[in-house]
Amino acid sequence: MSDNLPATLPKAVKPAQAQYIVNLVRRAAKTEIMPRFRSLATNDIRIKSHKNDLVTAADTATETMISRALSIAFPEALVIGEESVADAPEQLAQIADAPLAFIIDPIDGTWNYAHGIAVFGVIIAVTQFGRPVFGLIYDPIADDWAVADEDSPTRLETASNVSRPLKASMGKALDALIGYIPLHMFPKAKQPALAAALPGFARTHPLGCSAHEYRMIAQGHADFLLTGSLHPWDHAAGALICERAGAHVEMLDGGPYSAARLNGYLLVAPDRTTWNRLKKVFAFLLEEAGQ
């Protein structure tokens, strides 16, 4: 991140602009995502890095539509998406020094989407020098969205103009916590110890979709999330949305989350006390190999 940040930054997204982003995402979902859901042809799906890392024609068409519109509406901004980064990973290095950046996950939960499972969403984050300042997580099935910005609490809004505040859960005993721990996203050497810790919680089954995991935490239906993969399109919006819903969001090794950070472990918990207790459980992740 730049060492020469201004003392104060202008508000990144004004209310009218936020509504434009919501409308754009809803339009893209209606145009590109929902018509293809459960209607993808074999050649509409391809493998990226491995057989469970998929991209579909809907992902690329949605990202193209949203990216083009945002680039026109915010010509000064850096606009990057998951699929564009797959082709040009050097874009990630630009986030730290970008006064305004839009980070797009056109379909989060692509594996679910490609297999006809209705657990997927669209994620848009806005960052200033890597710090999330606006987050939107849209559910195309329900046509509703969780949204927050740096100055406002998290809300769940619907197409029928209903808006209600969201609140993270209260802290509770570790064995009563429901969380999300995607075991496969952690280093192989750490997985046995991490797996051994899972029975200490009430439930730890990931949904295969960061969008819905963060929405569940912001609504208080689940309690925590631990991830070993820091793709900014998965986490920048959700980290802000959960924080503005009252959760404690911090890197496991200390310090705030930044979309510019690409390595480490992100831990989201209902409050600081619960976060500290969870950190003790997961402290072995910070140990060097061989210790």
C-alpha positions as CSV (number, residue, x, y, z in Angstrom):
1,M,0.0,0.0,0.0
2,S,1.2,3.5,-0.7
3,D,3.1,5.3,2.1
4,N,1.8,8.7,1.0
5,L,-1.9,8.5,1.5
6,P,-3.9,11.7,2.0
7,A,-5.1,12.4,5.5
8,T,-8.7,12.1,4.3
9,L,-10.2,10.5,1.3
10,P,-13.4,11.6,-0.5
11,K,-16.4,9.3,-0.2
12,A,-15.8,6.6,-2.8
13,V,-19.4,5.8,-3.8
14,K,-22.3,8.3,-3.3
15,P,-25.9,7.1,-2.8
16,A,-26.9,7.6,-6.4
17,Q,-23.8,5.8,-7.6
18,A,-24.5,2.9,-5.2
19,Q,-27.9,2.6,-6.7
20,Y,-26.4,2.6,-10.2
21,I,-24.2,-0.3,-9.2
22,V,-27.1,-2.2,-7.7
23,N,-29.1,-1.7,-10.9
24,L,-26.2,-2.7,-13.1
25,V,-25.7,-5.9,-11.2
26,R,-29.4,-6.8,-11.3
27,R,-29.5,-6.1,-15.0
28,A,-26.4,-8.2,-15.6
29,A,-27.9,-11.1,-13.7
30,K,-31.2,-10.9,-15.6
31,T,-29.4,-10.7,-18.9
32,E,-26.4,-13.0,-18.6
33,I,-26.7,-15.2,-15.4
34,M,-30.3,-16.4,-14.9
35,P,-31.1,-17.3,-18.6
36,R,-28.1,-19.7,-18.5
37,F,-28.7,-21.2,-15.1
38,R,-29.4,-25.0,-15.5
39,S,-29.2,-24.4,-19.3
40,L,-25.4,-24.4,-19.9
41,A,-24.1,-26.5,-22.8
42,T,-21.0,-28.6,-22.3
43,N,-18.9,-26.1,-24.3
44,D,-20.2,-23.3,-22.0
45,I,-18.1,-24.6,-19.1
46,R,-14.3,-24.9,-19.0
47,I,-11.7,-25.8,-16.4
48,K,-9.2,-23.1,-15.2
49,S,-6.5,-24.3,-12.8
50,H,-8.1,-27.7,-11.9
51,K,-11.2,-29.7,-12.4
52,N,-13.1,-28.0,-9.6
53,D,-12.1,-24.5,-10.6
54,L,-14.5,-23.7,-13.4
55,V,-15.5,-20.7,-15.5
56,T,-18.7,-20.5,-17.6
57,A,-20.0,-18.5,-20.4
58,A,-22.1,-16.6,-17.9
59,D,-19.1,-15.7,-15.8
60,T,-17.3,-14.1,-18.7
61,A,-20.3,-12.4,-20.2
62,T,-21.4,-11.0,-16.8
63,E,-17.9,-9.7,-16.0
64,T,-17.6,-8.1,-19.5
65,M,-20.9,-6.3,-19.1
66,I,-20.3,-5.0,-15.6
67,S,-16.7,-4.0,-16.2
68,R,-17.6,-2.1,-19.4
69,A,-20.3,-0.1,-17.6
70,L,-18.2,0.7,-14.5
71,S,-15.3,1.8,-16.7
72,I,-17.6,4.3,-18.4
73,A,-19.3,5.5,-15.3
74,F,-16.0,5.7,-13.3
75,P,-13.3,6.4,-15.9
76,E,-10.7,7.2,-13.2
77,A,-11.1,3.9,-11.5
78,L,-9.2,0.6,-11.7
79,V,-11.7,-2.0,-12.7
80,I,-10.7,-5.7,-12.4
81,G,-12.6,-9.0,-12.2
82,E,-11.8,-12.5,-11.4
83,E,-11.8,-13.6,-15.0
84,S,-9.6,-10.8,-16.2
85,V,-7.1,-11.5,-13.5
86,A,-6.9,-15.1,-14.6
87,D,-5.6,-13.8,-17.9
88,A,-3.5,-10.9,-16.5
89,P,-2.6,-11.6,-12.8
90,E,-0.4,-8.5,-12.7
91,Q,-3.5,-6.4,-12.2
92,L,-3.6,-7.5,-8.6
93,A,-0.5,-5.4,-7.9
94,Q,-2.4,-2.3,-8.8
95,I,-4.9,-2.5,-6.0
96,A,-2.7,-1.2,-3.3
97,D,-2.0,2.1,-5.1
98,A,-5.4,2.6,-6.6
99,P,-7.3,5.6,-5.2
100,L,-10.4,4.0,-6.5
101,A,-10.8,0.3,-7.5
102,F,-13.8,-1.9,-8.4
103,I,-13.2,-5.6,-7.8
104,I,-15.8,-7.9,-9.5
105,D,-16.7,-11.5,-8.9
106,P,-19.2,-12.0,-11.7
107,I,-20.4,-15.4,-10.3
108,D,-19.1,-16.4,-6.9
109,G,-19.8,-20.1,-6.5
110,T,-19.3,-21.0,-10.1
111,W,-19.0,-24.7,-9.3
112,N,-22.4,-24.6,-7.7
113,Y,-23.8,-22.6,-10.6
114,A,-22.4,-24.9,-13.2
115,H,-23.9,-27.9,-11.5
116,G,-27.3,-26.3,-11.1
117,I,-27.1,-25.6,-7.4
118,A,-28.8,-22.4,-6.4
119,V,-26.0,-21.1,-4.1
120,F,-24.1,-18.4,-6.0
121,G,-24.0,-14.7,-6.1
122,V,-22.4,-11.6,-7.6
123,I,-19.9,-9.6,-5.6
124,I,-18.8,-6.0,-6.1
125,A,-16.2,-4.3,-3.8
126,V,-14.9,-0.8,-4.0
127,T,-11.6,-0.1,-2.4
128,Q,-9.4,2.9,-1.8
129,F,-5.7,1.9,-1.6
130,G,-6.8,-1.6,-0.9
131,R,-9.2,-0.7,2.0
132,P,-12.8,-1.8,1.3
133,V,-15.2,1.1,1.4
134,F,-18.3,-0.3,-0.4
135,G,-19.5,-3.8,-0.7
136,L,-22.4,-5.5,-2.5
137,I,-23.3,-9.2,-2.4
138,Y,-26.3,-9.9,-4.7
139,D,-28.3,-13.1,-4.8
140,P,-29.8,-13.5,-8.3
141,I,-32.2,-16.3,-7.2
142,A,-33.8,-14.2,-4.5
143,D,-33.2,-10.8,-6.2
144,D,-32.0,-9.3,-3.0
145,W,-28.6,-7.9,-1.8
146,A,-26.5,-7.2,1.2
147,V,-24.8,-3.9,1.0
148,A,-22.7,-1.6,3.2
149,D,-20.3,1.2,2.9
150,E,-17.7,2.8,5.2
151,D,-20.2,5.1,6.8
152,S,-23.4,3.1,6.9
153,P,-24.5,-0.1,8.6
154,T,-25.1,-3.3,6.6
155,R,-28.6,-3.7,5.1
156,L,-30.4,-6.4,3.3
157,E,-32.4,-4.8,0.5
158,T,-35.0,-6.3,-1.9
159,A,-36.5,-5.6,-5.3
160,S,-39.7,-4.6,-3.5
161,N,-37.9,-1.7,-1.8
162,V,-37.8,-3.4,1.6
163,S,-34.6,-2.6,3.6
164,R,-33.6,-3.9,7.0
165,P,-30.4,-3.7,9.0
166,L,-28.3,-6.8,9.5
167,K,-26.6,-7.8,12.7
168,A,-23.9,-10.4,13.3
169,S,-24.5,-13.0,15.9
170,M,-23.6,-12.7,19.6
171,G,-20.5,-14.5,20.9
172,K,-21.0,-17.9,22.4
173,A,-19.1,-21.0,23.5
174,L,-16.7,-22.4,20.9
175,D,-18.6,-25.7,20.7
176,A,-21.8,-23.8,19.8
177,L,-20.3,-21.8,16.9
178,I,-21.3,-22.4,13.3
179,G,-18.5,-21.4,10.9
180,Y,-17.1,-21.9,7.5
181,I,-13.6,-23.5,7.1
182,P,-12.8,-24.5,3.5
183,L,-10.2,-27.1,4.4
184,H,-8.9,-27.6,0.8
185,M,-7.9,-23.9,0.7
186,F,-5.2,-24.3,3.4
187,P,-1.7,-25.6,2.9
188,K,-1.5,-29.4,2.7
189,A,0.9,-29.5,5.7
190,K,-1.7,-27.7,7.9
191,Q,-4.8,-29.6,6.9
192,P,-4.5,-32.5,9.3
193,A,-4.2,-30.2,12.4
194,L,-7.0,-28.0,11.0
195,A,-9.2,-31.0,10.4
196,A,-8.6,-32.2,13.9
197,A,-9.9,-28.9,15.3
198,L,-13.2,-29.0,13.4
199,P,-15.1,-31.3,15.8
200,G,-14.7,-28.6,18.5
201,F,-17.4,-26.5,16.7
202,A,-21.1,-27.1,16.1
203,R,-20.7,-27.0,12.3
204,T,-18.0,-26.0,9.9
205,H,-19.3,-26.9,6.5
206,P,-18.4,-24.4,3.7
207,L,-21.0,-23.6,1.1
208,G,-18.6,-23.4,-1.8
209,C,-19.7,-19.7,-2.1
210,S,-18.1,-16.8,-0.2
211,A,-21.1,-14.6,-1.2
212,H,-23.5,-16.7,0.8
213,E,-21.1,-17.4,3.6
214,Y,-20.6,-13.7,4.2
215,R,-24.3,-13.0,3.9
216,M,-25.1,-15.7,6.5
217,I,-22.5,-14.2,8.9
218,A,-23.9,-10.7,8.4
219,Q,-27.4,-11.9,9.1
220,G,-26.3,-13.7,12.3
221,H,-27.2,-17.2,10.9
222,A,-23.6,-18.3,11.1
223,D,-20.8,-17.1,13.4
224,F,-17.4,-17.2,11.8
225,L,-15.2,-17.7,8.8
226,L,-11.6,-18.7,8.4
227,T,-10.0,-18.8,5.0
228,G,-6.5,-19.5,3.7
229,S,-7.2,-18.0,0.2
230,L,-7.3,-14.2,-0.1
231,H,-8.6,-13.6,-3.6
232,P,-9.9,-10.1,-3.2
233,W,-13.0,-10.7,-5.3
234,D,-14.1,-13.3,-2.7
235,H,-13.5,-11.3,0.4
236,A,-13.2,-7.5,0.0
237,A,-17.0,-6.9,0.0
238,G,-17.8,-9.5,2.5
239,A,-15.2,-8.3,5.0
240,L,-16.7,-4.8,5.0
241,I,-20.3,-6.1,5.0
242,C,-19.6,-8.3,8.1
243,E,-17.7,-5.5,9.8
244,R,-20.5,-3.0,9.4
245,A,-22.9,-5.7,10.7
246,G,-20.9,-5.7,13.9
247,A,-18.5,-8.6,13.4
248,H,-14.8,-8.5,14.1
249,V,-12.7,-8.8,11.0
250,E,-8.9,-9.2,11.2
251,M,-6.0,-11.1,9.7
252,L,-5.0,-14.0,11.9
253,D,-1.5,-12.5,12.3
254,G,-3.0,-9.2,13.3
255,G,-4.0,-6.0,11.4
256,P,-7.0,-5.0,9.2
257,Y,-7.9,-6.8,6.1
258,S,-6.8,-5.3,2.8
259,A,-7.7,-6.3,-0.7
260,A,-4.1,-5.7,-1.6
261,R,-3.0,-8.5,0.7
262,L,-2.8,-11.9,-1.2
263,N,-1.3,-14.2,1.5
264,G,-2.2,-15.1,5.0
265,Y,-5.4,-16.1,6.9
266,L,-8.5,-14.0,7.3
267,L,-10.7,-14.7,10.4
268,V,-14.2,-13.2,10.8
269,A,-15.9,-13.6,14.2
270,P,-19.0,-12.2,16.0
271,D,-16.9,-10.0,18.3
272,R,-13.3,-9.4,19.4
273,T,-13.6,-11.7,22.4
274,T,-14.7,-14.6,20.2
275,W,-12.1,-13.7,17.6
276,N,-9.4,-13.9,20.2
277,R,-10.6,-17.3,21.4
278,L,-10.7,-18.6,17.9
279,K,-7.2,-17.3,17.2
280,K,-5.9,-19.5,20.0
281,V,-7.5,-22.5,18.4
282,F,-5.9,-21.7,15.0
283,A,-2.6,-20.3,16.2
284,F,-0.8,-23.3,14.8
285,L,-1.4,-21.9,11.3
286,L,1.0,-19.2,12.0
287,E,3.8,-21.5,13.0
288,E,6.6,-22.1,10.6
289,A,7.1,-25.5,9.1
290,G,8.9,-27.9,11.4
291,Q,8.0,-26.0,14.6
